[in-house]
Structure formats: structure tokens, C-alpha cells
Amino acid sequence: MKNSETIIDVLIKNFSSLPGIGRKSAARIVYHLLKEDSFFTDNLSDNIKKLKETIKPCPVCGCYTDAHECGICSDATRNKKLLCVVENPQDIDIIESTGAFDGYYHVLMGLLSPIDGIGPEKLNVYPLISRIEKGEVEELIFALNPSVEGETTALYIQKMLENRGIHIKVTRLASGLPVGGDLEYVDRMTLTRSLLGRTSI
Ligand SMILES: [Zn+2]
């Protein structure tokens, strides 16, 4: 903290570094917090602390969980033959909300982007390959954003499987998704249709 900087300035900077929050919104939040009572602000800061202390990646799929394994991975009634690859944990909630998929998931925690120096070692790629090597998965479904990074990632993983002599069905969500768009902004109907009409790659 610089000498002239107050905690107000520092917190505005903290909030404006969050996704989707510009400086104006950050200032609005900080001035709002000043009006709240200390019960509210204490609770908020405690919960933020608890978030990092209690939520860990699921050792199987990589999504966040407060249990040893996440609810989906520990549900034995789902279809072991289907494995859906997503970029972020939030994508699981979106796909689950369609009710059109009963397999398991694997979260990459990002997409390959050689330009930004993001290679497979920075993502949850190798554990995915080990999971498939166990032999239960019959279809790998890429539910990645239809962007250059999404395509690169899907092709890279497919190549890795081929190089290891693993020949399983590889599909992707059918067209209908906006190119370069986020799964987050796709309506449920479109996503359900593209899940049901997935195509081989
Ligand atoms: Zn899991």
C-alpha cells in the first residue's frame, strides 16, 4: 500500500481485478460495504477465507468440492461409458441443468493456448488421459467453447489418445453453438439439442 493510498483505494483495486467488475462497480461495492454493519462484512470476509480453506479440486474430475470426491464422481448410478470434457467447473452446472447427460465429467481448468504459454502441463490434461486409459470410457465428448483454443485443445487430446493406441469414439457438441461464445451464454434448449445431436470428430 502506497502512503497516500487508503484501504478504500486498495479494496477498489482488489475488486476491480475480479472478472466482469470495472473500477466504477468496484467503487460502488466498496462504498456499499462501508454502509453495511460489521456483521455483514465479517461474515463476507470469513466466507471468502473458508472458500479457499474448504474447497479443493476433486481428485477424479478436477471440479471443486468440499468433500473427498465431488457429488457426480461419487454417484455410481451414472453412465461410466460417457465422459464429457469441459473447460471450467461452471460448465458442469450448465450441462447438468439440461438433464440431457448422465455420464461423468472432466474439467480441464482452461484451454490450450500456445500464444499465452498455456500448454497441457498447466491444465488437467494428463489425468484425463490416465482416466481414459483405465478402459471404461467408450465415448469422449468435448463440450468446449467453439473457439480456436477449444478446437486446438480437442485435437491435441485426440492426438494424444491416438499416439497411445487408444481408439474410442470422440464427439463434440453439435453445431448451433455460437462460434467463440461461452457455454455460459447458450440457452438450455440449444445446449440440449447440441448434446443430443453430438457429432464425431
Ligand atoms: Zn469429481
py3Dmol code that shows the C-alpha trace and the ligand (Angstrom):
import py3Dmol

protein = """\
ATOM      1  CA  MET A   1       0.000   0.000   0.000  1.00  0.00           C
ATOM      2  CA  LYS A   2       1.460   3.376  -1.015  1.00  0.00           C
ATOM      3  CA  ASN A   3       1.462   6.063   1.683  1.00  0.00           C
ATOM      4  CA  SER A   4      -1.254   8.139   0.073  1.00  0.00           C
ATOM      5  CA  GLU A   5      -3.427   5.087  -0.589  1.00  0.00           C
ATOM      6  CA  THR A   6      -6.284   4.380   1.793  1.00  0.00           C
ATOM      7  CA  ILE A   7      -7.853   0.968   2.396  1.00  0.00           C
ATOM      8  CA  ILE A   8     -10.733   2.228   0.236  1.00  0.00           C
ATOM      9  CA  ASP A   9      -8.367   2.629  -2.740  1.00  0.00           C
ATOM     10  CA  VAL A  10      -6.799  -0.754  -2.095  1.00  0.00           C
ATOM     11  CA  LEU A  11     -10.146  -2.558  -1.913  1.00  0.00           C
ATOM     12  CA  ILE A  12     -11.367  -0.823  -5.073  1.00  0.00           C
ATOM     13  CA  LYS A  13      -8.259  -2.192  -6.796  1.00  0.00           C
ATOM     14  CA  ASN A  14      -8.907  -5.668  -5.331  1.00  0.00           C
ATOM     15  CA  PHE A  15     -12.497  -5.761  -6.564  1.00  0.00           C
ATOM     16  CA  SER A  16     -11.709  -4.291  -9.977  1.00  0.00           C
ATOM     17  CA  SER A  17      -9.278  -7.148 -10.601  1.00  0.00           C
ATOM     18  CA  LEU A  18     -12.218  -9.582 -10.472  1.00  0.00           C
ATOM     19  CA  PRO A  19     -13.807 -10.751 -13.751  1.00  0.00           C
ATOM     20  CA  GLY A  20     -16.595  -8.531 -15.016  1.00  0.00           C
ATOM     21  CA  ILE A  21     -16.047  -5.776 -12.444  1.00  0.00           C
ATOM     22  CA  GLY A  22     -14.730  -2.445 -13.679  1.00  0.00           C
ATOM     23  CA  ARG A  23     -13.414   0.384 -11.492  1.00  0.00           C
ATOM     24  CA  LYS A  24     -16.829   2.031 -11.201  1.00  0.00           C
ATOM     25  CA  SER A  25     -18.571  -1.124  -9.995  1.00  0.00           C
ATOM     26  CA  ALA A  26     -15.661  -1.852  -7.649  1.00  0.00           C
ATOM     27  CA  ALA A  27     -16.051   1.606  -6.085  1.00  0.00           C
ATOM     28  CA  ARG A  28     -19.807   1.070  -5.758  1.00  0.00           C
ATOM     29  CA  ILE A  29     -19.188  -2.223  -3.909  1.00  0.00           C
ATOM     30  CA  VAL A  30     -16.618  -0.732  -1.532  1.00  0.00           C
ATOM     31  CA  TYR A  31     -18.799   2.278  -0.643  1.00  0.00           C
ATOM     32  CA  HIS A  32     -21.730  -0.076  -0.181  1.00  0.00           C
ATOM     33  CA  LEU A  33     -19.683  -2.239   2.221  1.00  0.00           C
ATOM     34  CA  LEU A  34     -18.930   0.881   4.282  1.00  0.00           C
ATOM     35  CA  LYS A  35     -22.665   1.342   4.800  1.00  0.00           C
ATOM     36  CA  GLU A  36     -23.198  -2.285   5.877  1.00  0.00           C
ATOM     37  CA  ASP A  37     -22.861  -3.294   9.532  1.00  0.00           C
ATOM     38  CA  SER A  38     -19.799  -5.233  10.691  1.00  0.00           C
ATOM     39  CA  PHE A  39     -21.808  -8.473  10.977  1.00  0.00           C
ATOM     40  CA  PHE A  40     -22.237  -8.428   7.196  1.00  0.00           C
ATOM     41  CA  THR A  41     -18.630  -7.539   6.391  1.00  0.00           C
ATOM     42  CA  ASP A  42     -17.188 -10.023   8.934  1.00  0.00           C
ATOM     43  CA  ASN A  43     -19.380 -12.768   7.525  1.00  0.00           C
ATOM     44  CA  LEU A  44     -18.301 -11.905   3.973  1.00  0.00           C
ATOM     45  CA  SER A  45     -14.596 -11.952   4.774  1.00  0.00           C
ATOM     46  CA  ASP A  46     -14.957 -15.181   6.809  1.00  0.00           C
ATOM     47  CA  ASN A  47     -16.728 -16.873   3.909  1.00  0.00           C
ATOM     48  CA  ILE A  48     -14.043 -15.799   1.442  1.00  0.00           C
ATOM     49  CA  LYS A  49     -11.441 -17.267   3.804  1.00  0.00           C
ATOM     50  CA  LYS A  50     -13.459 -20.509   4.160  1.00  0.00           C
ATOM     51  CA  LEU A  51     -13.755 -20.773   0.394  1.00  0.00           C
ATOM     52  CA  LYS A  52     -10.026 -21.325  -0.001  1.00  0.00           C
ATOM     53  CA  GLU A  53      -9.746 -23.442   3.144  1.00  0.00           C
ATOM     54  CA  THR A  54     -12.542 -25.922   2.427  1.00  0.00           C
ATOM     55  CA  ILE A  55     -12.989 -26.132  -1.338  1.00  0.00           C
ATOM     56  CA  LYS A  56     -10.482 -28.340  -3.114  1.00  0.00           C
ATOM     57  CA  PRO A  57     -10.298 -29.902  -6.580  1.00  0.00           C
ATOM     58  CA  CYS A  58     -11.991 -33.298  -6.878  1.00  0.00           C
ATOM     59  CA  PRO A  59      -9.142 -35.822  -7.334  1.00  0.00           C
ATOM     60  CA  VAL A  60     -11.099 -37.587 -10.102  1.00  0.00           C
ATOM     61  CA  CYS A  61     -12.588 -34.895 -12.346  1.00  0.00           C
ATOM     62  CA  GLY A  62     -10.885 -31.703 -11.170  1.00  0.00           C
ATOM     63  CA  CYS A  63     -14.047 -29.728 -10.368  1.00  0.00           C
ATOM     64  CA  TYR A  64     -14.399 -28.030  -6.982  1.00  0.00           C
ATOM     65  CA  THR A  65     -15.741 -29.877  -3.977  1.00  0.00           C
ATOM     66  CA  ASP A  66     -15.823 -29.676  -0.180  1.00  0.00           C
ATOM     67  CA  ALA A  67     -15.903 -33.486   0.069  1.00  0.00           C
ATOM     68  CA  HIS A  68     -13.209 -36.032  -0.726  1.00  0.00           C
ATOM     69  CA  GLU A  69     -14.791 -36.651  -4.150  1.00  0.00           C
ATOM     70  CA  CYS A  70     -17.410 -34.476  -5.824  1.00  0.00           C
ATOM     71  CA  GLY A  71     -21.086 -35.482  -5.878  1.00  0.00           C
ATOM     72  CA  ILE A  72     -21.023 -36.558  -9.529  1.00  0.00           C
ATOM     73  CA  CYS A  73     -17.850 -38.681  -9.309  1.00  0.00           C
ATOM     74  CA  SER A  74     -19.150 -40.430  -6.186  1.00  0.00           C
ATOM     75  CA  ASP A  75     -22.511 -41.205  -7.850  1.00  0.00           C
ATOM     76  CA  ALA A  76     -22.172 -44.820  -9.054  1.00  0.00           C
ATOM     77  CA  THR A  77     -25.505 -44.745 -10.917  1.00  0.00           C
ATOM     78  CA  ARG A  78     -24.196 -42.566 -13.741  1.00  0.00           C
ATOM     79  CA  ASN A  79     -23.048 -43.898 -17.112  1.00  0.00           C
ATOM     80  CA  LYS A  80     -19.323 -44.795 -16.911  1.00  0.00           C
ATOM     81  CA  LYS A  81     -19.097 -45.127 -20.690  1.00  0.00           C
ATOM     82  CA  LEU A  82     -19.596 -41.394 -21.274  1.00  0.00           C
ATOM     83  CA  LEU A  83     -17.018 -38.792 -20.309  1.00  0.00           C
ATOM     84  CA  CYS A  84     -17.663 -35.141 -21.051  1.00  0.00           C
ATOM     85  CA  VAL A  85     -14.695 -32.760 -21.177  1.00  0.00           C
ATOM     86  CA  VAL A  86     -15.361 -29.166 -20.116  1.00  0.00           C
ATOM     87  CA  GLU A  87     -13.209 -26.095 -19.678  1.00  0.00           C
ATOM     88  CA  ASN A  88     -14.445 -24.846 -16.288  1.00  0.00           C
ATOM     89  CA  PRO A  89     -16.324 -26.231 -13.261  1.00  0.00           C
ATOM     90  CA  GLN A  90     -19.242 -23.859 -14.016  1.00  0.00           C
ATOM     91  CA  ASP A  91     -19.779 -25.661 -17.333  1.00  0.00           C
ATOM     92  CA  ILE A  92     -20.817 -28.789 -15.399  1.00  0.00           C
ATOM     93  CA  ASP A  93     -23.695 -26.906 -13.753  1.00  0.00           C
ATOM     94  CA  ILE A  94     -24.811 -25.612 -17.135  1.00  0.00           C
ATOM     95  CA  ILE A  95     -24.826 -29.079 -18.730  1.00  0.00           C
ATOM     96  CA  GLU A  96     -26.431 -30.662 -15.643  1.00  0.00           C
ATOM     97  CA  SER A  97     -29.236 -28.094 -15.838  1.00  0.00           C
ATOM     98  CA  THR A  98     -30.267 -29.537 -19.228  1.00  0.00           C
ATOM     99  CA  GLY A  99     -30.807 -33.007 -17.686  1.00  0.00           C
ATOM    100  CA  ALA A 100     -29.712 -34.427 -21.067  1.00  0.00           C
ATOM    101  CA  PHE A 101     -26.444 -36.005 -19.888  1.00  0.00           C
ATOM    102  CA  ASP A 102     -25.898 -38.802 -17.348  1.00  0.00           C
ATOM    103  CA  GLY A 103     -22.216 -39.595 -17.813  1.00  0.00           C
ATOM    104  CA  TYR A 104     -19.219 -38.242 -15.932  1.00  0.00           C
ATOM    105  CA  TYR A 105     -17.168 -35.086 -16.423  1.00  0.00           C
ATOM    106  CA  HIS A 106     -13.570 -33.998 -16.614  1.00  0.00           C
ATOM    107  CA  VAL A 107     -12.627 -30.363 -16.039  1.00  0.00           C
ATOM    108  CA  LEU A 108      -9.561 -29.088 -17.890  1.00  0.00           C
ATOM    109  CA  MET A 109      -9.356 -25.831 -15.905  1.00  0.00           C
ATOM    110  CA  GLY A 110      -8.682 -23.838 -19.063  1.00  0.00           C
ATOM    111  CA  LEU A 111      -7.860 -24.404 -22.717  1.00  0.00           C
ATOM    112  CA  LEU A 112      -4.586 -24.849 -24.539  1.00  0.00           C
ATOM    113  CA  SER A 113      -3.224 -21.569 -25.799  1.00  0.00           C
ATOM    114  CA  PRO A 114       0.364 -21.776 -27.057  1.00  0.00           C
ATOM    115  CA  ILE A 115       0.426 -17.982 -27.665  1.00  0.00           C
ATOM    116  CA  ASP A 116      -0.251 -17.377 -23.955  1.00  0.00           C
ATOM    117  CA  GLY A 117       2.167 -20.102 -22.906  1.00  0.00           C
ATOM    118  CA  ILE A 118      -0.621 -22.431 -21.717  1.00  0.00           C
ATOM    119  CA  GLY A 119       0.500 -25.961 -22.523  1.00  0.00           C
ATOM    120  CA  PRO A 120      -1.012 -29.307 -21.438  1.00  0.00           C
ATOM    121  CA  GLU A 121       1.143 -29.402 -18.278  1.00  0.00           C
ATOM    122  CA  LYS A 122      -0.713 -26.324 -16.976  1.00  0.00           C
ATOM    123  CA  LEU A 123      -4.097 -27.967 -17.465  1.00  0.00           C
ATOM    124  CA  ASN A 124      -5.799 -31.096 -16.152  1.00  0.00           C
ATOM    125  CA  VAL A 125      -4.947 -32.988 -19.374  1.00  0.00           C
ATOM    126  CA  TYR A 126      -2.630 -35.829 -18.270  1.00  0.00           C
ATOM    127  CA  PRO A 127      -5.045 -37.023 -15.532  1.00  0.00           C
ATOM    128  CA  LEU A 128      -7.728 -37.161 -18.255  1.00  0.00           C
ATOM    129  CA  ILE A 129      -5.583 -39.484 -20.359  1.00  0.00           C
ATOM    130  CA  SER A 130      -4.890 -41.722 -17.322  1.00  0.00           C
ATOM    131  CA  ARG A 131      -8.621 -41.845 -16.632  1.00  0.00           C
ATOM    132  CA  ILE A 132      -9.384 -42.975 -20.181  1.00  0.00           C
ATOM    133  CA  GLU A 133      -6.526 -45.497 -20.089  1.00  0.00           C
ATOM    134  CA  LYS A 134      -8.420 -47.380 -17.368  1.00  0.00           C
ATOM    135  CA  GLY A 135     -10.628 -48.590 -20.211  1.00  0.00           C
ATOM    136  CA  GLU A 136     -14.187 -47.871 -19.038  1.00  0.00           C
ATOM    137  CA  VAL A 137     -14.833 -44.805 -21.182  1.00  0.00           C
ATOM    138  CA  GLU A 138     -16.356 -45.571 -24.593  1.00  0.00           C
ATOM    139  CA  GLU A 139     -17.178 -42.055 -25.732  1.00  0.00           C
ATOM    140  CA  LEU A 140     -15.320 -38.854 -25.027  1.00  0.00           C
ATOM    141  CA  ILE A 141     -17.470 -35.770 -25.554  1.00  0.00           C
ATOM    142  CA  PHE A 142     -15.836 -32.378 -25.953  1.00  0.00           C
ATOM    143  CA  ALA A 143     -18.151 -29.685 -24.615  1.00  0.00           C
ATOM    144  CA  LEU A 144     -15.663 -26.878 -25.157  1.00  0.00           C
ATOM    145  CA  ASN A 145     -16.328 -23.435 -26.494  1.00  0.00           C
ATOM    146  CA  PRO A 146     -16.180 -23.437 -30.294  1.00  0.00           C
ATOM    147  CA  SER A 147     -13.148 -21.119 -30.326  1.00  0.00           C
ATOM    148  CA  VAL A 148      -9.647 -21.599 -31.766  1.00  0.00           C
ATOM    149  CA  GLU A 149      -8.428 -22.637 -28.296  1.00  0.00           C
ATOM    150  CA  GLY A 150     -11.333 -25.062 -27.893  1.00  0.00           C
ATOM    151  CA  GLU A 151     -10.588 -26.700 -31.253  1.00  0.00           C
ATOM    152  CA  THR A 152      -6.838 -26.843 -30.571  1.00  0.00           C
ATOM    153  CA  THR A 153      -7.430 -28.477 -27.200  1.00  0.00           C
ATOM    154  CA  ALA A 154      -9.834 -31.106 -28.546  1.00  0.00           C
ATOM    155  CA  LEU A 155      -7.496 -32.010 -31.421  1.00  0.00           C
ATOM    156  CA  TYR A 156      -4.473 -32.159 -29.133  1.00  0.00           C
ATOM    157  CA  ILE A 157      -6.185 -34.558 -26.710  1.00  0.00           C
ATOM    158  CA  GLN A 158      -7.455 -36.680 -29.584  1.00  0.00           C
ATOM    159  CA  LYS A 159      -3.906 -36.916 -30.974  1.00  0.00           C
ATOM    160  CA  MET A 160      -2.568 -37.913 -27.539  1.00  0.00           C
ATOM    161  CA  LEU A 161      -5.097 -40.750 -27.401  1.00  0.00           C
ATOM    162  CA  GLU A 162      -4.187 -41.917 -30.906  1.00  0.00           C
ATOM    163  CA  ASN A 163      -0.484 -41.880 -30.045  1.00  0.00           C
ATOM    164  CA  ARG A 164      -1.224 -44.151 -27.097  1.00  0.00           C
ATOM    165  CA  GLY A 165      -3.223 -46.524 -29.278  1.00  0.00           C
ATOM    166  CA  ILE A 166      -6.500 -45.648 -27.560  1.00  0.00           C
ATOM    167  CA  HIS A 167      -9.341 -45.804 -30.053  1.00  0.00           C
ATOM    168  CA  ILE A 168     -12.596 -44.634 -28.504  1.00  0.00           C
ATOM    169  CA  LYS A 169     -15.440 -42.637 -30.003  1.00  0.00           C
ATOM    170  CA  VAL A 170     -14.688 -38.916 -29.813  1.00  0.00           C
ATOM    171  CA  THR A 171     -17.533 -36.474 -30.291  1.00  0.00           C
ATOM    172  CA  ARG A 172     -18.233 -32.808 -29.811  1.00  0.00           C
ATOM    173  CA  LEU A 173     -21.349 -30.782 -29.208  1.00  0.00           C
ATOM    174  CA  ALA A 174     -23.271 -30.387 -32.450  1.00  0.00           C
ATOM    175  CA  SER A 175     -23.260 -27.082 -34.278  1.00  0.00           C
ATOM    176  CA  GLY A 176     -25.718 -24.458 -33.174  1.00  0.00           C
ATOM    177  CA  LEU A 177     -23.421 -23.050 -30.536  1.00  0.00           C
ATOM    178  CA  PRO A 178     -22.174 -19.567 -31.326  1.00  0.00           C
ATOM    179  CA  VAL A 179     -18.543 -19.603 -32.518  1.00  0.00           C
ATOM    180  CA  GLY A 180     -16.247 -18.065 -29.922  1.00  0.00           C
ATOM    181  CA  GLY A 181     -19.156 -17.861 -27.488  1.00  0.00           C
ATOM    182  CA  ASP A 182     -19.161 -19.130 -23.942  1.00  0.00           C
ATOM    183  CA  LEU A 183     -21.244 -22.135 -22.910  1.00  0.00           C
ATOM    184  CA  GLU A 184     -22.431 -19.859 -20.136  1.00  0.00           C
ATOM    185  CA  TYR A 185     -24.427 -17.738 -22.576  1.00  0.00           C
ATOM    186  CA  VAL A 186     -26.006 -20.570 -24.519  1.00  0.00           C
ATOM    187  CA  ASP A 187     -29.654 -21.194 -23.748  1.00  0.00           C
ATOM    188  CA  ARG A 188     -30.606 -24.567 -22.280  1.00  0.00           C
ATOM    189  CA  MET A 189     -32.617 -25.635 -25.335  1.00  0.00           C
ATOM    190  CA  THR A 190     -29.712 -25.056 -27.737  1.00  0.00           C
ATOM    191  CA  LEU A 191     -27.310 -26.859 -25.415  1.00  0.00           C
ATOM    192  CA  THR A 192     -29.646 -29.849 -25.001  1.00  0.00           C
ATOM    193  CA  ARG A 193     -30.018 -30.087 -28.774  1.00  0.00           C
ATOM    194  CA  SER A 194     -26.279 -29.910 -29.333  1.00  0.00           C
ATOM    195  CA  LEU A 195     -25.684 -32.563 -26.637  1.00  0.00           C
ATOM    196  CA  LEU A 196     -28.194 -34.957 -28.161  1.00  0.00           C
ATOM    197  CA  GLY A 197     -27.014 -34.299 -31.719  1.00  0.00           C
ATOM    198  CA  ARG A 198     -23.284 -34.503 -30.985  1.00  0.00           C
ATOM    199  CA  THR A 199     -21.071 -35.341 -33.925  1.00  0.00           C
ATOM    200  CA  SER A 200     -17.951 -37.484 -34.306  1.00  0.00           C
ATOM    201  CA  ILE A 201     -14.582 -35.836 -34.845  1.00  0.00           C
TER     202      ILE A 201
END
"""
ligand_1 = """\
1
ZN
Zn -15.366 -35.182 -9.422
"""
view = py3Dmol.view(width=600, height=400)
view.addModel(protein, "pdb")
view.setStyle({"model": 0}, {"cartoon": {"style": "trace"}})
view.addModel(ligand_1, "xyz")
view.setStyle({"model": 1}, {"stick": {}})
view.zoomTo()
view.show()
